[in-house]
Amino acid sequence: MKHFKTSIILLAFCLLGSSCRELDTINTLKKVGDNRYLYEMEYLADYDLDDVIASDIDSNGKLVRYVMSRLGIKKMPVDTAMSEVNCTSFQAKNADGPGYLFGRNFDMFKNPTMVLVSRPKNGYASISVQNMQFMGYSLEKLPKGIFSKLMALAAIYVPMDGMNEKGLCTSIMALPKQPAYQDSGKHKVGTTILMRLFLDRCATVDEAIALLEGLDLCHDRKVGGGYHYMVADASGKCAVIEFDPEDGWKTMVVRKEEGSQSMVVTNHLIHERYLSDTPDERYGNIHSRSWERYAKASAFLEERNGELSASQARDCLTLVHWEDLKWDNGTVEDTQYSAVYNQSELTLELRNWNDYGTTLRWKLEP
């Protein structure tokens, strides 16, 4: 009887206008092993990034409404407050073999995590990691039933970091009080839509920068915080994309130094106009000790001439991770997950929720 009821629900969902490809997608959603708060999913449904661009989504609220309209969902209780995404990212030459490694700590609060694989018809296959809070989930609200799983379909629009089949990696880091809002008359794209565009459409750093030049990037001004992005490709090129807070949010690109094997970014501006050894709340997050993490990760990489094995990449992320970091205002922050992407082998190694004794591995199959 239970299976009969489920079949009726699925049939009704299809008849209400949603594609069975959406149902195929949420049927792939499952927990990873015995880890209660780590999920994986394969995105099989169609999505149209040209339509997203044409929709001029310049806020998290507009993104939620767009997803709701596409899926025919009347209510989607998504938490869009992303201002505390305090993280560390780096690219380093792979000491174990050819190519480069891309490391990333996602420092926020304790929320469930999702690993998402996507193979769009008109784009590159990719693997990305999502904070499931931005899909409406929490430790108390997990995707258990058919209807609670529907919110997971928003995952395609909210990657926190990822890698595509060409080895291009990208990640996002918060910058308090810096919600960039470009308004040159081009189509607008929101905070995480830009990263989905990078993953689906770009094979190199230069292509990612050129893509952004054709758009206006808009962070949600209601949230009050902004972001910068790291992009790194399989050839070893790497750049951090920032936005000038004192000159109309013009795009500033900081490229890896000539001859360097590595690059690091945390939660403060690193463009030469604003980079300082002294923490400054105008240009970065002093609560999550951005400058301290930047110095530690940079020193770790410099000591090894910018070359790391996979084990050393994990060690670098462990060095700058947080457990119960208490801010001056009482907020408590943790490292939700640590990820190491191999840009040649197209693998992802993930440690979730400070479980540094357990490393889980995925391989992207284009």
C-alpha positions in Angstrom: 0.0 0.0 0.0 2.8 2.4 0.8 4.4 1.9 -2.6 1.0 2.4 -4.2 0.5 5.7 -2.4 4.0 6.9 -3.4 3.2 6.0 -7.1 0.0 8.1 -6.9 1.9 11.0 -5.5 4.5 10.8 -8.2 1.9 10.6 -11.0 0.1 13.6 -9.6 3.3 15.5 -9.5 3.9 14.8 -13.1 0.4 15.7 -14.1 0.7 19.1 -12.2 3.3 20.1 -14.7 6.7 19.1 -13.3 8.8 16.8 -15.5 9.5 13.3 -14.5 13.1 14.2 -14.9 12.7 16.2 -11.7 11.3 13.1 -10.1 14.2 11.1 -11.5 16.5 13.6 -9.9 15.1 13.6 -6.4 15.0 9.8 -6.5 18.8 9.8 -6.7 19.0 11.9 -3.5 20.4 9.7 -0.7 22.6 9.8 2.4 26.3 9.0 2.0 27.0 5.8 4.0 26.2 6.2 7.7 26.8 10.0 7.7 23.5 11.4 8.8 24.2 14.9 7.5 25.9 14.2 4.2 23.9 13.6 1.0 24.6 13.0 -2.7 22.4 13.6 -5.7 22.6 13.5 -9.5 20.9 16.3 -11.3 18.9 14.8 -14.2 16.3 17.5 -14.7 16.6 20.2 -17.4 17.5 23.8 -16.5 18.1 26.8 -18.7 20.9 29.2 -17.7 20.0 31.5 -20.7 16.6 31.9 -19.1 18.2 32.5 -15.7 20.3 35.3 -17.2 17.4 36.8 -19.0 15.5 36.9 -15.7 17.9 39.4 -14.2 18.1 37.7 -10.8 19.8 40.3 -8.6 18.8 39.0 -5.2 18.5 35.7 -3.3 14.7 36.3 -3.0 14.4 36.5 -6.7 16.3 33.3 -7.1 13.9 31.5 -4.7 10.9 32.8 -6.6 12.5 31.8 -9.9 13.1 28.3 -8.7 9.6 28.1 -7.3 8.0 29.1 -10.6 10.1 26.6 -12.5 9.1 23.8 -10.3 5.5 24.7 -9.6 6.1 24.9 -5.9 4.0 27.4 -4.0 6.1 27.7 -0.9 9.8 27.1 -0.5 11.2 27.9 3.0 14.8 28.6 1.9 17.2 30.5 4.1 19.0 32.9 1.8 21.2 34.7 4.4 24.6 33.8 3.0 26.7 36.6 4.6 28.7 34.4 6.9 30.3 32.1 4.3 33.8 32.4 5.8 36.2 30.1 4.0 39.7 29.3 2.8 40.6 28.3 -0.8 43.9 27.5 -2.6 45.3 26.0 -5.7 48.6 24.2 -5.5 50.7 22.1 -7.8 50.1 18.4 -7.3 53.2 16.8 -5.7 51.8 13.3 -6.3 51.5 13.5 -10.1 50.6 15.8 -13.0 48.3 18.8 -12.6 47.0 20.8 -9.7 44.9 20.5 -6.6 42.2 22.8 -5.5 41.5 22.9 -1.7 38.6 24.5 0.1 37.3 24.8 3.6 33.6 25.9 3.9 33.4 27.6 7.3 29.9 28.4 8.4 27.6 26.7 10.8 26.5 23.1 11.2 24.2 22.3 8.4 23.7 19.2 6.1 25.9 19.0 3.1 25.2 17.8 -0.5 27.5 16.6 -3.2 25.8 17.2 -6.6 26.8 15.8 -10.0 25.3 17.4 -13.1 25.6 16.6 -16.8 23.7 19.3 -18.7 22.8 18.8 -22.3 24.6 22.0 -23.4 27.4 22.3 -20.9 30.2 20.6 -19.1 29.6 17.9 -16.5 30.5 19.0 -13.0 30.6 17.9 -9.4 29.9 20.5 -6.7 29.2 20.8 -3.0 26.2 22.6 -1.6 25.2 23.9 1.9 21.7 22.4 2.2 20.6 25.3 4.4 20.2 27.3 1.2 17.7 24.8 0.0 15.6 25.0 3.2 17.1 22.2 5.2 18.6 22.0 8.6 19.8 19.5 11.2 16.2 19.2 12.3 14.7 19.3 8.8 16.2 16.7 6.4 15.0 15.4 3.0 13.0 12.3 4.1 9.7 12.3 2.3 8.9 12.9 -1.4 7.7 16.4 -0.8 10.5 17.4 1.5 12.9 16.3 -1.2 11.5 18.7 -3.8 13.4 21.6 -2.3 16.7 19.7 -3.2 15.9 20.6 -6.9 17.2 24.1 -6.0 20.7 22.7 -5.5 21.7 23.3 -9.1 21.6 27.0 -8.5 23.5 27.3 -5.3 27.0 25.6 -5.6 29.5 26.7 -2.9 32.4 25.2 -4.8 32.9 22.7 -7.6 34.9 21.3 -10.5 33.8 20.6 -14.1 35.0 17.9 -16.6 37.7 20.3 -18.0 39.2 20.7 -14.5 38.0 24.2 -13.9 37.3 24.8 -10.2 35.6 27.7 -8.4 34.6 28.7 -4.9 33.0 31.6 -3.0 34.2 33.5 0.1 32.3 36.1 2.1 33.3 39.8 2.4 31.2 41.6 5.1 29.7 44.9 4.2 30.6 44.6 0.5 27.5 43.6 -1.5 28.6 44.3 -5.0 25.9 45.6 -7.4 27.0 46.2 -10.9 24.6 48.2 -13.0 26.0 48.9 -16.4 22.8 47.8 -18.3 23.9 44.2 -19.0 21.9 41.2 -17.8 22.2 40.7 -14.0 23.2 37.5 -12.3 23.1 36.7 -8.6 25.7 35.4 -6.1 25.8 31.7 -6.9 24.4 31.7 -10.4 27.8 33.0 -11.5 29.4 29.9 -10.2 27.0 27.6 -12.0 27.8 29.5 -15.2 31.5 29.0 -14.6 31.0 25.3 -14.1 28.7 24.7 -17.0 30.3 27.0 -19.6 34.0 27.6 -18.8 37.1 25.5 -19.4 39.7 28.1 -18.4 40.2 31.0 -16.1 40.3 33.4 -19.1 36.9 32.1 -20.2 35.4 32.6 -16.8 36.7 36.2 -16.7 35.4 36.9 -20.2 32.0 35.4 -19.2 31.7 37.8 -16.3 32.6 40.8 -18.5 29.3 40.2 -20.4 27.2 40.4 -17.2 26.5 42.5 -14.2 27.2 40.6 -11.0 24.7 41.5 -8.2 24.9 40.4 -4.5 21.8 40.6 -2.4 22.0 44.1 -0.8 19.4 43.1 1.8 21.8 40.5 3.2 24.4 43.2 3.7 27.5 41.2 2.8 29.3 40.5 -0.4 31.7 37.9 -1.9 34.7 37.2 -4.0 35.5 34.2 -6.1 38.4 31.9 -6.8 38.7 30.3 -10.2 41.4 27.9 -11.2 41.9 25.7 -14.3 43.7 22.5 -15.1 46.7 24.3 -16.7 47.5 25.9 -13.4 46.1 29.3 -14.0 44.3 30.8 -11.0 42.6 34.1 -10.2 40.5 35.8 -7.5 37.7 37.9 -8.8 36.8 40.9 -6.6 34.7 44.0 -6.9 35.9 47.5 -6.1 34.0 48.9 -3.1 35.3 52.4 -3.8 34.8 52.6 -7.6 31.3 51.4 -8.5 31.9 47.7 -7.8 34.1 47.4 -10.9 35.5 44.0 -11.4 39.1 43.5 -10.1 41.0 40.4 -11.1 43.9 39.2 -9.0 45.9 36.6 -10.9 48.4 34.1 -9.5 51.9 35.6 -9.4 54.1 34.8 -12.3 56.3 31.8 -11.5 54.2 30.8 -8.5 52.8 27.3 -8.1 50.1 28.3 -5.7 47.5 30.9 -4.7 45.5 31.4 -1.5 42.3 33.4 -0.6 40.3 33.8 2.6 37.8 36.5 3.6 39.5 39.8 2.8 40.3 41.7 -0.3 43.7 40.7 -1.8 43.8 43.2 -4.7 46.9 45.4 -4.4 44.7 48.5 -3.8 43.3 46.9 -0.5 45.7 44.1 0.6 47.2 44.7 4.0 48.9 42.7 6.7 46.8 44.4 9.3 43.2 43.2 9.7 40.7 45.9 8.6 37.0 45.4 8.9 36.3 47.6 5.9 37.9 45.1 3.6 37.4 41.7 5.3 36.1 39.6 8.1 38.0 40.1 11.3 35.6 37.9 13.3 36.7 34.7 11.5 40.4 35.6 11.6 40.7 35.9 7.9 44.2 37.4 8.0 45.4 34.7 10.4 44.1 31.9 8.1 45.6 33.6 5.0 49.0 33.8 6.7 49.0 30.2 7.9 47.9 28.7 4.6 50.3 30.9 2.7 53.2 29.9 4.9 52.3 26.2 4.6 52.4 26.4 0.8 55.5 28.6 0.7 57.4 26.1 2.8 56.6 23.4 0.2 57.3 25.7 -2.8 53.6 25.6 -3.7 53.5 21.9 -4.2 51.3 19.6 -2.1 50.4 16.0 -2.1 46.7 15.2 -1.5 47.6 14.4 2.1 49.4 17.7 2.5 46.4 19.5 0.9 44.2 18.0 3.6 46.7 18.9 6.2 46.7 22.6 5.0 42.9 22.7 5.3 43.1 21.1 8.8 45.6 23.8 9.9 43.0 26.5 9.2 39.8 24.8 10.1 37.5 25.8 12.9 35.7 24.0 15.7 33.4 26.0 17.8 35.0 29.3 16.9 33.2 31.9 19.0 33.0 35.4 17.6 33.0 38.5 19.7 29.2 38.9 19.2 28.6 35.3 20.5 28.1 33.7 17.1 29.7 30.2 16.9 31.3 29.0 13.6 32.5 25.6 12.5 34.1 24.2 9.3 31.1 22.5 7.7 33.3 20.6 5.2 36.8 20.4 3.7 37.2 19.5 0.0 40.2 18.7 -2.2 39.7 18.6 -5.9 42.2 16.9 -8.2 42.0 18.9 -11.4 43.6 16.2 -13.6 42.1 13.1 -12.2 38.7 14.9 -11.7 38.3 13.6 -8.2 36.8 15.1 -5.1 37.9 14.2 -1.6 35.6 15.4 1.2 35.7 15.5 4.9 32.4 16.6 6.5 31.8 18.3 9.8 35.3 18.2 11.1 35.5 14.4 10.8 39.1 14.5 9.8 39.5 10.8 10.2 37.1 10.0 7.4 37.8 11.1 3.8 35.1 10.3 1.2 35.9 10.2 -2.5 34.0 10.9 -5.7 35.2 10.7 -9.3 33.5 12.9 -12.0 32.7 10.8 -15.0 31.9 13.2 -17.9 
